């Protein structure tokens, strides 16, 4: 399947973000299973009687059809697929955080079919698993791996020796854990945290805190000058 075909029918997708376009339309940024992130113009979607007005909602599984060859395609139809519980409270903010990560880190029209499936599963997890932080750490790791930035967690970057749980390491950006590192481009953490992250186990409070610090630093590194607005909102909610 190629992203350059001019017309696509019933493509599995989720809405990441939308904003007004001209007088009655919307531009909708979507994450599709087969074509990655795609920008669509939904003509007339802001009119009260629009057939798609109530369908183009975040976190809901959709089948979208579109046409066009430019970077901004035209939405033809949308069908709701159901099955996703509504996100509420902190889970809702976490969902917007996922969407903001995808918007700012995924290039347009770069398919990531496995990440799409994992995003779908992560939305389900946010709706049912109260440990939202662990759900986010797992998604962040998977996202970086899909982008070619997989984390080295179980062995030292320099020697290749196995990480020891009781030792302190510096996780150096673009390299991995080393025993000595520059604080300006690394995060210090225990070997146990690295091994817990490799096992996707975030039950230990120290692992929770250190993994959060590491993932925040890594994401900031890859985001460059881009700011994550939902991260600040999550922080304020946790302090409230």
C-alpha positions in Angstrom: 0.0 0.0 0.0 1.4 3.4 -1.0 0.7 6.8 0.7 0.7 8.5 -2.8 -2.5 7.1 -4.1 -5.0 9.9 -4.6 -8.0 8.2 -3.0 -8.2 6.0 0.1 -11.2 4.2 1.5 -12.2 3.2 5.1 -8.7 3.6 6.6 -8.5 2.9 10.3 -7.5 6.2 12.0 -7.7 8.3 15.1 -8.1 12.1 15.3 -5.0 13.7 17.0 -6.0 17.4 16.7 -8.3 19.6 14.7 -8.6 23.4 14.1 -10.9 25.8 12.2 -10.2 26.2 8.5 -11.9 29.0 6.5 -15.5 29.8 7.5 -17.1 26.3 8.0 -14.4 23.7 7.7 -11.8 22.0 9.9 -8.3 20.8 9.3 -8.0 17.4 11.1 -4.6 15.8 11.9 -5.1 12.1 12.1 -3.0 9.0 12.9 -3.9 6.3 10.4 -2.8 2.7 10.5 -1.5 2.4 7.0 -0.4 6.0 6.2 0.8 7.4 9.5 0.0 11.0 10.3 -2.2 12.6 7.6 -3.7 16.1 7.4 -7.3 16.3 6.1 -9.6 19.2 5.4 -13.1 18.3 6.5 -15.2 20.7 4.4 -18.3 22.1 6.1 -17.6 20.1 9.3 -18.4 23.1 11.4 -21.9 23.5 10.0 -24.6 22.4 12.5 -26.0 19.7 10.1 -22.6 18.3 9.0 -22.6 14.5 8.8 -19.1 14.3 10.3 -19.4 17.1 12.9 -20.0 14.7 15.8 -17.6 12.0 14.6 -14.2 13.8 14.4 -13.5 13.3 18.1 -10.1 12.3 19.7 -9.6 8.8 21.0 -12.4 7.2 19.1 -11.7 4.5 16.4 -12.8 5.7 13.0 -12.7 4.6 9.4 -11.9 7.6 7.2 -12.0 8.0 3.5 -10.1 10.8 1.7 -8.8 11.9 -1.6 -6.3 14.3 -3.1 -2.6 14.4 -3.9 -1.4 17.5 -2.0 -0.2 17.5 1.6 -3.6 18.6 2.8 -6.1 15.9 1.6 -9.9 16.2 1.5 -12.0 14.1 3.9 -14.7 12.3 2.0 -16.4 10.3 4.8 -16.0 9.1 8.4 -17.5 6.1 10.2 -17.3 5.5 13.9 -16.2 2.0 14.9 -17.0 2.0 18.6 -15.4 -0.1 21.4 -13.3 2.6 23.0 -14.5 3.8 26.5 -14.5 7.5 27.0 -11.4 8.8 28.8 -12.1 10.9 31.8 -10.2 13.0 34.3 -6.4 12.4 34.4 -6.8 9.6 31.8 -8.2 12.2 29.4 -5.2 14.5 29.9 -2.9 11.6 29.4 -4.6 10.8 26.1 -4.0 14.4 24.9 -0.4 14.0 26.0 0.0 10.9 23.7 -1.6 12.9 20.8 0.8 15.8 21.3 3.8 13.4 21.3 2.6 11.9 18.0 1.9 15.3 16.4 5.3 16.6 17.3 7.5 13.6 16.8 5.9 11.7 13.9 6.7 13.0 10.4 3.7 13.2 8.1 2.9 10.2 5.9 5.4 7.9 7.6 3.5 4.6 8.3 3.9 3.0 11.7 1.4 0.2 11.7 2.6 -1.5 14.9 2.7 1.9 16.8 -0.9 2.5 15.6 -2.0 -0.8 17.2 0.0 0.0 20.4 -1.6 3.5 20.5 -5.1 1.8 20.3 -4.1 -0.6 23.1 -2.7 2.3 25.2 -6.0 4.2 25.0 -7.8 1.0 26.3 -5.2 0.8 29.1 -5.7 4.4 30.1 -9.4 3.8 30.4 -9.0 0.7 32.7 -5.6 0.9 34.4 -5.3 3.4 37.2 -1.5 3.4 37.0 -1.4 6.0 34.2 2.3 6.8 34.7 3.3 3.2 33.9 1.0 3.3 30.8 2.7 6.5 29.6 6.2 5.2 30.2 5.5 2.1 28.1 4.1 4.1 25.3 7.0 6.6 25.4 9.5 3.7 25.1 7.6 2.2 22.2 7.3 5.5 20.4 11.0 6.2 20.6 11.8 2.7 19.4 9.5 3.1 16.4 11.3 6.3 15.5 14.7 4.6 15.6 15.7 5.7 19.1 15.3 2.4 21.0 16.7 2.6 24.5 19.6 0.4 25.7 18.6 -0.7 29.2 20.2 -4.1 30.1 23.9 -3.5 29.2 26.5 -0.8 29.4 26.9 1.3 26.2 30.8 1.2 26.4 31.8 -2.2 27.7 28.7 -4.2 26.8 28.7 -5.7 30.3 25.3 -6.4 31.9 23.7 -3.7 34.0 24.0 -4.4 37.7 20.9 -3.4 39.8 22.9 -1.9 42.7 25.2 0.3 40.6 24.7 3.9 39.6 24.7 4.8 35.9 24.6 7.8 33.7 22.2 7.4 30.8 23.8 9.3 27.9 21.6 10.6 25.1 22.1 8.7 21.8 24.3 6.1 23.6 22.8 4.5 26.7 24.0 3.7 30.2 27.6 4.3 31.2 29.4 4.4 34.6 30.7 7.9 34.1 28.9 10.7 32.2 28.5 14.4 31.7 25.5 15.7 33.7 24.7 18.1 30.8 23.8 15.3 28.4 22.9 12.4 30.7 20.6 11.3 33.5 21.8 9.5 36.6 19.8 6.5 37.8 20.2 3.1 39.4 20.8 -0.1 37.5 17.6 -1.5 39.0 15.6 1.2 37.3 17.1 0.3 33.9 16.3 -3.4 34.4 12.8 -2.6 35.6 12.2 -0.5 32.5 13.5 -3.3 30.3 10.9 -5.5 31.9 8.2 -2.8 31.7 7.9 -3.1 35.5 7.1 0.2 37.2 5.9 -0.9 40.7 9.0 0.3 42.6 8.6 4.0 43.6 12.2 4.7 42.8 11.8 3.2 39.4 8.7 5.3 38.9 10.5 8.6 39.6 13.7 7.8 37.9 12.1 6.5 34.7 9.9 9.6 34.5 13.0 11.8 34.8 14.8 9.7 32.1 12.0 9.7 29.7 11.3 13.4 30.1 15.0 14.2 29.4 15.1 11.9 26.3 11.9 13.3 24.9 13.1 16.9 25.4 16.3 15.9 23.6 14.4 14.6 20.6 11.7 17.4 20.6 14.4 20.1 20.5 12.7 23.5 20.8 9.2 22.1 20.8 7.2 22.4 24.0 4.7 19.8 25.3 1.8 21.8 26.7 -0.1 18.8 28.1 3.0 17.9 30.2 2.6 21.2 32.1 -1.1 20.5 32.6 -0.4 17.1 34.0 2.1 18.5 36.4 -0.4 21.1 37.6 -3.1 18.5 38.1 -0.8 16.4 40.2 0.1 19.4 42.4 -3.6 20.4 42.8 
